Every structure is written in structure tokens, then in C-alpha cells.
Amino acid sequence: MTASVVVTGLGIASPNGLGVKDYWSATLGGKNGIGRITRFDPSSYPARLAGEIPGFVAEDHLPSRILPQTDRVTRLALVATDWALQDAGVDSAQMSGFDMGVITASAAGGFEFGQGELQSLWGRGSQYVSAYQSFAWFYAVNSGQISIRNGMKGPAGVVVSEGAGGLDAVAHARRQIRKGTSLIVTGAVDASICPWGWVAQLSTGKLSTSDEPARAYLPFDRDCRGYVPGEGGAILITEDADAARARGARSYGEIAGHGSTMDPRPGSGREPGLRKAIELALADAGADPGDIDVVFADGAGDPEPDRIEAEAITAVFGARAVPVTVPKTMTGRLYSGAAPLDLAAAFLAIRDKVIPPTVHVDPCPDYLLDLVLDQPRPAPVRSALVLARGSGGFNSAMVVRAAE
Amino acid sequence: MTRRRVVITGIEVIAPGGIGKEKFWNLLSEGRTATRGITFFDPTPFRSRVAAEIDFDPYAHGLTAQEVRRLDRTAQFAVVASRGAVADSGIELGGIDPHRIGVTVGSAVGATMSLDEEYRVVSDGGRLDLVDHAYAVPHLYNHMVPSSFASEVAWAVGAEGPSTVVSTGCTSGLDSVGYAVELVREGSADVVVAGSSDAPISPITMACFDAIKATTPRHDDPHSASRPFDGTRNGFVLGEGTAFFVLEELESARMRGAHIYAEIAGYATRSNAYHMTGLRPDGLEMSEAIDTALGEARMNPETIDYINAHGSGTKQNDRHETAAFKRSLGDHAYRTPVSSIKSMVGHSLGAIGSIEIAASALAMEYDLVPPTANLTTPDPECDLDYVPVIAREQLVDAVLTVGSGFGGFQSAMVLASPERNLL
């Protein structure tokens, strides 16, 4: 029932690095993945910066027949899954299909593919819409394609809770492993850097309109001015700890606790749900606040949600009582991909006994946070707390810790 | 250790043919169909021109002008039906810690209708590729991310516990409820308002199903266009709708004297890992999901009184699931009535799984098996008892309901009386 669930493989597609090695050295080195949009001409839009993944050539990694039927988001997810399985030392062809499941999060599906087909529909006529539109844009596409590519017939799932979804998916993967499936591919990749996706994101009014990559996304800074969206995320191989041990797998650590809440209806005057989510995650992990060595914050980059997050952290841990970091200052906010990437960073922090930095930020002292700024901070990290929020009031918190 | 058990104590349905679960059940029990020629837009350019549309006036169901502006039709359905389910259950949610109340919403294609229409505008009828943000509606982002549906339902019912959208294509309606059941069983919530909603009848959806010939071109007689298991079927009829439930832990539902429709006794989902839209004829993965759901329910296959089929009305599906039923139920499959309500309300993608859970629970409530309408020409390769045309009165204490969808997902759920004997 409460079997331990460990992470044995990581696959990363981040604006500041493809693959675990590149991502981690970039992140410890403070390398910024935010820049002016290149995928389309952003001049006519009020926001022009994004965290794009450079140098990803899908043809180098995937068979050509899969390309016409996939959005960029799915290509990234398939390749990240390949890397994660390699990292875990798993040959899916050697395992029973029903022992492997796929549970991912998505915020917006294959939105760029959807734009292409909507453009065909309205610009040319309904008969020009691709047969692949029936699945290439929808939210379930990554789980479906990953299961097909790797012969995974076990529990499937797709959760959509915007930026919080990545943690909810990993929690659901843990749930399925506890019910008896030995391995679940989980995590999330999102990518919607196309004009249609951009216009939809602009409608929130929360995108940073700065043109300076190092000044555009500044969570917990007095000069914060909204966020920069990015693309990418991370895929994690989660396994039953005993099964992983039996096959001699190396473990990055354990998914120890999870909690999630929904904020009260706007205008209710009730306390936002983030503090409660943190408390639930700690309780689920059997951890005290003092056990947590680092918090990977959500870092919304707007004054009100930044204040809410800082208050939730200090309410649980005390003022400046735990190191806090926001490595997504180097990538922008990756929607559902953000939290799985932070989970990956947390496991690498545990492995290398170092906390990755928050860059570009001059923290507002009112928040009473011990932000890890500019340089990595060596620390014997045993347990980490990852926070993620989604537009519309979603709060999710996850505790990970070193394997026994 | 005794496992927490989860029961349905409230139901609301908005489906083609009438708003509310009473009209829905009347349609099913009378075997009437709600499919018709498309009225939402000019269907002339399309191969398939029939759909199961709902005549829905959001203002008549309590939505405000701002809600109507903000919410895609899918979300409007969800908000109205979730409130209806709470009212039906008689539960006083205000007396429960809001962090113990969760929300799950299934949807396959989210706010497709709004996205389709808004794209037409911001692209100026497909003339602009660099679409114009000045013409975007203020809540466009909520249409891009269907997670907004879960927020809206949570705020409508006052839930502050775990909340999410489950989007696994056409099994979303089963998987959303299955996810909710797991939240209650593990103790993450005591009550979950769970269901699903889709409103996909828009040009982009019709066009993509046209492209793979998944939907029927039978527009000469739209009322008989949805023909699951019939030898003359040639594709499904797109529908829309929603169903929502109040799910509670069994003992607390009993304590408050709630009316219990059914226990959600078992649930599982599996992937065929074969093809995004294709199915192998052997039904192996759906059968695996059925076996797992029965095991979780601690029931023998022989105890199933009725199978609510996916029955989309494509040859591939109907044969696939017929094989799955035989594989899991053996000889009992031949003795068990099987029917598809999609013959009457169409296929509402991610919503239909929840609508079919509602039909299954109401079949138990009224001891009546809804029929498969339009089944007049048997298909020799579908040789089970599909309850053609006319509903059947019989005791229904346990129902198996299944779903199958793009992505290769296969889901199964068992509903049963909580008073049954457990294996």
C-alpha cells in the first residue's frame, strides 16, 4: 500500500540544456536560456522573450514516419523519455508491457500543431485539415505516443492542472506503482511557442514585456514584472523501490510526499491553499519542516503571488529558515514541464550536494526568504520540497529525499 | 486494514435529448435518439453532417452574464451539472473542511469550440498566420488550458482539496471518476465532485474526424445515424454533454443517511501501445482493464448483470470490445446484456464515459437495461446480446462500463451494490 517509490531515470529538455549533463552544468553555471523569440517574428506582440530550446533536431532522434503526426511538444517528450529510460538502464522491450505505465501532465497539448490545422481550416477549407489533427494536438498525445513507442500497456493517465500538473502526474504515478505496476514513465513537457499560443498566453496579462533577458523574469524581486514562458520539461522513470533494487538500478531518491489544494474562490477572503499543500506534502512524507534542506519555489514573478508563496514558506519553516531557490529564472516558466524539471534538479542537488542558484534576482527583503542567489551553494541535501502552482488556483507540493 | 470504499450519492446529467438526469433516463428507457442534422454551423462542406446537439440556455440554468462570457460551453456544462449533482446528493458541503473536498473533471478536447471560433477571429478568417492579439477575448488563456474547468467547478461548489482535469481522450469520463475514487480511497479527500464534460461540435472537430472517416456520413436519416453493433454502421455520431457525481466514502455517506446509487467497486485503465487511433481485434488490453477492475471490486465476472459498452458505432470498435468481453467474462458474456447508449446520445468524446457511468447507476436504480437503438441488422462478428431497440426490465445489481479511445487507452469500471458479498 505504501511501497516506496523511487526515481531511477531522468530525461531533460530545457531551454538552458538538453539532457541531464548539459542542463545541470548550465544550471549550476547560471546559464540563461531566455532570449528573444526566434520561432516566429515577435515584433508585433507586447511580449517578445521566451525560453526556447535551441538545437533540438527531432530528425536526429526519431524515425521520420513519426514527424508528420507530432507536435514539437510530443517530439521533445518522446526524446526525453528515451533519455530517461537509458539513464535508468531500462530496456522496455525486455519487460512485460503491462508492468509499465505512462502518466504525464500537459497544460496545452500540441498547440502549435493545432494552429497549423486551424489555419488550414479557416484559410483553405475543411478538407485540408490533417487526419493527425484528431490526436496530435490533444492533451493526451504525449502519454499515448510514449506508450506506443515503448510498448507500455500498464496504467495510463494525463492530468491537466496547468503549472501544478507536473507534480500531480508524478503523484498519480506513485499511486499506480503502489497499486502494483512496477514502472511508470511520468513528468511533463509543454511547448506552445507559436503565434496562436503566444496570443493565448498574452491574454493573461502576466507575461513580462521586458526585452532584457536578464531582467524580464524576477520572482521575489521588487522589480518583478511578470513571467517569461518557456518550453520543455522533464520525464522521470519512477519505480517500485524493491523492483528497482532487484534489477540493480541506481536510484536518485524517493518520491516521499505530495499534497495538493485549490485556492478558494476569488474574493472569498480565505487563505490561499499553498501553505496547506506544503503541510500535506510534509505529513505524507512523514517529514518535519526541519528535515527539508531546500525549497524549489514556484516563483510566479508577480508581487501578489510572490508574497503569497513567501508567506506560505515562512509560515511553515520560519523566516529565512530554509534555503529557497528558483532555477527556472534561467528557463522561464515551462507550465506543466516546470515542476518535473525542478524535481530533476532536486534529485541532482541531492546527488551532488549542491543547491542550484536563482539568477538575476535582487530579493525583496520583506519576503524573509533565504534565496540561493547567483552561485550554487554547497549543502548536504537529503530532502527537498518542490512547489508548483497553476493558473486558476492549483497548488501542489512534493517532498523528495535521498534513497536509503 | 479495511479499505475505504467509495459510493455515488449524487448524479446530474446534461445530454442530448434533454437537460437533467430525469429527461436523460426517459430518453434511454424509451429508446429514443437525440441525433440530428447539425445546426450549430453550416455543415454543408463536411462529409459527416449529423451530431447529437443539446439545446442549452446557460441563463436558464443559473449562470451569470459574466460566467457565460468567461466560460466555454464545456465549462458551462460542467458548472451547471456539478451544482446539480451536489443538490441531488443532499450533501451540505459547507459543513465539511473545504480541503477535504476534491474536484476532477474529464475532458478530451477542452474548449475546442471557443478555440476554433477565436482562431477564426484572431487569424481574420485564416488570413493571418501571425495572429492578432488585439482581437483576442480576455479569457482566451482559460480556453487554451482546460485546467480552468476544474477551477470553475471547484469555485462553484466550494472545494479546496485536490483538483484537476483528467484528459485521456475518449476514456477521460471514466478516468476522471477513477482518479477521484483513488483520491477518496487513499484519504486525500472525503468527498470528490467528479465528472466530465465536452462540447466538441465545431468545424475543426468535424473536419479532423472527416479526414479519418471516423464519423458517419449517414445524413439522410439523422435520427438513425448512430448504429453501434449494427451490420450497416459506418462511423460514430459526434455528441456533447456532461455528467457529474458526488463521490463519498461509504461509511460517512451511510452516517448522513445519503441515498447511495452504487459503489464504484473497481476501476482500471490500460494502453494498447499499438496505435493512436487503431485497435487490434483481440481486445487484450481492454480485457486486462476489465479483469483488473473486477479484481479490485472483489467480484466474479459471473456477477455482472449488464455491460454498458463503449459501442461507438465503428466496426473496429464494436469487434474489439466484443472480443474483450468474451475474453474477460467467458461464457457469461453471452448471457449478459450489452448495450450502447451512444446509439441515442452520440459520442461526446471525453464526456461520454461519465454519462455512461450515470446510465449504469440509473440502470441499477430502476432495474432497467437501456437498449441499443437502431440495431436492426445483426453483424455476425458481434454475436452477444446487445439489447436491440427496446429497453429490458431485469434486476441490475452490478454493471461493467468500458471506454476506448485515441491514444490507445482502454478503461473499465465496475459499479455494484455496496451490500454485495465480497470475494
Interface residues (C-beta under 8 A of the other chain):
Chain A: M1 F40 D41 S44 Y45 P46 Q69 G97 F98 G101 V102 S106 A107 A108 G109 F111 G114 Q115 E117 L118 Q119 S120 L121 W122 G123 R124 G125 S126 Q127 V129 S130 A131 Q133 S134 F135 F138 Y139 A140 V141 S143 G144 Q145 S147 I148 N150 G151 M152 K153 G154 P155 A156 G157 V158 V159 V160 S161 E162 G165 D168 H172 R175 S192 P195 W196 G197 W198 V199 A200 Q201 L202 S203 T204 S260 T261 M262 D263 P264 R265 P266 R270 G273 K276 Y335 G390 S391 G392 G393 F394
Chain B: M1 P45 F46 P98 H99 V103 A108 V109 G110 L115 D116 Y119 R120 V122 S123 G125 G126 R127 D129 L130 V131 D132 H133 A136 V137 P138 H139 L140 Y141 N142 H143 M144 V145 P146 S147 S148 A150 S151 A154 W155 G158 A159 E160 G161 P162 S163 T164 V165 V166 S167 T168 G169 S172 D175 Y179 E182 E186 S188 P203 I204 M206 A207 C208 F209 D210 A211 I212 A214 A268 T269 R270 S271 N272 A273 Y274 H275 M276 T277 E285 E288 G405 F406 G407 G408 F409
